């Protein structure tokens, strides 16, 4: 059954192919790529949801996106994510000592989990952004910040 890796965007698929022949063109492509990456970091859950929906429809993969399948696929991705931390002991913020390739792989696995979570929430009819915001409010009531005494 084809439900594990069916909507992950290959880097080349999301970006316009760029070819450069001179040093100036290479620098221009690098700058453009940095701007695109910065803009991509501001993407909303709704935008990701739409991209995932379009991606699945274009490939006729909606039949595989039952909540159970998406949940199992997400769990598999969480397993892959956990493998990156296996045998590393405690890891400090910012991942000092990790190779750049390890950090890139981490970003890919985190993205896999996020994308499955978004698709699962959509298939279950849950507005994930709204649900997360409500949960933060509930947690603030349940776990109030300690009062600051001066």
C-alpha positions as CSV (number, residue, x, y, z in Angstrom):
1,X,0.0,0.0,0.0
2,X,1.3,3.4,-0.9
3,X,0.7,5.7,2.0
4,X,4.0,6.4,3.7
5,X,5.8,9.0,1.6
6,X,3.3,10.3,-0.8
7,X,3.2,14.1,-0.4
8,X,6.6,15.2,0.5
9,X,7.9,17.9,-1.7
10,X,11.1,17.3,-3.4
11,X,13.2,20.4,-3.3
12,X,13.4,20.6,-7.1
13,X,9.7,20.3,-7.4
14,X,9.0,23.3,-5.1
15,X,11.6,25.6,-6.6
16,X,11.9,26.8,-10.1
17,X,15.0,25.3,-11.7
18,X,17.8,27.8,-11.7
19,X,20.9,27.6,-13.8
20,X,23.7,30.0,-13.6
21,X,26.8,30.3,-15.8
22,X,28.7,33.3,-14.3
23,X,29.8,34.2,-10.8
24,X,27.4,37.1,-10.8
25,X,24.5,34.8,-11.8
26,X,25.5,32.3,-9.1
27,X,25.4,35.1,-6.5
28,X,22.0,36.2,-7.8
29,X,20.6,32.7,-7.6
30,X,21.9,32.3,-4.1
31,X,20.3,35.6,-3.0
32,X,17.0,34.7,-4.6
33,X,17.1,31.3,-2.9
34,X,17.7,32.9,0.5
35,X,14.7,35.2,0.0
36,X,12.5,32.3,-1.1
37,X,13.6,30.3,2.0
38,X,12.8,33.3,4.3
39,X,9.4,33.7,2.7
40,X,8.8,29.9,3.1
41,X,9.4,30.1,6.8
42,X,6.4,32.4,7.2
43,X,4.0,29.9,5.7
44,X,0.7,29.4,7.6
45,X,-0.9,26.1,8.5
46,X,-3.7,26.9,6.1
47,X,-1.2,27.4,3.3
48,X,0.5,24.1,4.0
49,X,-2.9,22.4,4.2
50,X,-3.8,23.7,0.8
51,X,-0.5,22.7,-0.7
52,X,-0.9,19.2,0.7
53,X,-4.4,18.9,-0.5
54,X,-3.4,20.0,-4.0
55,X,-0.4,17.7,-4.0
56,X,-2.6,14.7,-3.1
57,X,-5.3,15.6,-5.6
58,X,-2.8,16.0,-8.4
59,X,-1.5,12.4,-7.8
60,X,-4.9,10.9,-7.1
61,X,-3.7,9.9,-3.6
62,X,-6.7,11.0,-1.6
63,X,-7.9,7.4,-1.3
64,X,-4.8,6.7,0.9
65,X,-5.4,9.6,3.2
66,X,-7.8,8.0,5.6
67,X,-7.2,9.2,9.2
68,X,-5.8,5.8,10.3
69,X,-3.3,5.6,7.4
70,X,-2.1,9.2,8.1
71,X,-1.8,8.5,11.8
72,X,0.3,5.3,11.2
73,X,2.5,7.1,8.7
74,X,3.0,10.0,11.1
75,X,4.0,7.5,13.8
76,X,6.5,6.0,11.5
77,X,8.0,9.4,10.8
78,X,8.2,10.1,14.6
79,X,10.2,6.9,14.8
80,X,12.5,8.2,12.1
81,X,12.8,11.5,14.0
82,X,13.6,9.7,17.2
83,X,16.4,7.7,15.5
84,X,18.3,10.9,14.9
85,X,18.5,11.5,18.7
86,X,19.2,7.8,19.6
87,X,22.6,7.4,21.3
88,X,23.3,11.1,21.4
89,X,22.5,11.6,25.1
90,X,21.3,15.0,26.2
91,X,21.4,17.5,23.3
92,X,21.8,21.2,24.0
93,X,19.7,23.9,22.4
94,X,21.0,24.7,18.9
95,X,22.5,21.2,18.5
96,X,26.1,22.1,19.0
97,X,28.4,19.4,17.7
98,X,25.9,18.2,15.1
99,X,27.0,18.2,11.4
100,X,25.1,20.4,9.0
101,X,23.9,17.3,7.2
102,X,22.5,16.0,10.5
103,X,20.6,19.2,11.1
104,X,19.3,19.2,7.5
105,X,18.1,15.6,8.0
106,X,16.4,16.7,11.3
107,X,14.6,19.4,9.5
108,X,13.3,16.9,6.9
109,X,12.1,14.5,9.6
110,X,10.4,17.3,11.6
111,X,8.7,18.4,8.4
112,X,7.5,14.9,7.6
113,X,5.8,14.8,11.0
114,X,4.3,18.3,10.7
115,X,3.0,17.6,7.2
116,X,1.3,14.3,8.3
117,X,-0.1,16.1,11.4
118,X,-1.6,18.8,9.2
119,X,-3.1,16.4,6.7
120,X,-4.5,14.2,9.5
121,X,-6.1,17.2,11.2
122,X,-7.7,18.2,7.8
123,X,-9.0,14.7,7.2
124,X,-10.5,14.7,10.7
125,X,-12.1,18.2,10.2
126,X,-10.0,19.8,12.9
127,X,-8.7,23.3,12.5
128,X,-5.2,22.7,13.9
129,X,-4.3,26.3,14.4
130,X,-7.5,27.1,16.3
131,X,-7.2,23.9,18.3
132,X,-3.6,24.7,19.3
133,X,-4.5,28.2,20.3
134,X,-7.3,27.0,22.5
135,X,-5.0,24.4,24.0
136,X,-2.4,27.1,24.9
137,X,-5.1,29.1,26.7
138,X,-6.3,25.9,28.6
139,X,-2.7,25.2,29.6
140,X,-2.2,28.8,30.8
141,X,-5.2,28.3,33.2
142,X,-4.1,24.8,34.2
143,X,-0.5,25.8,34.8
144,X,-0.4,29.5,35.7
145,X,2.9,31.3,35.7
146,X,4.4,31.8,39.1
147,X,3.7,35.3,40.5
148,X,6.8,37.5,40.5
149,X,7.6,39.0,43.8
150,X,9.7,42.1,44.0
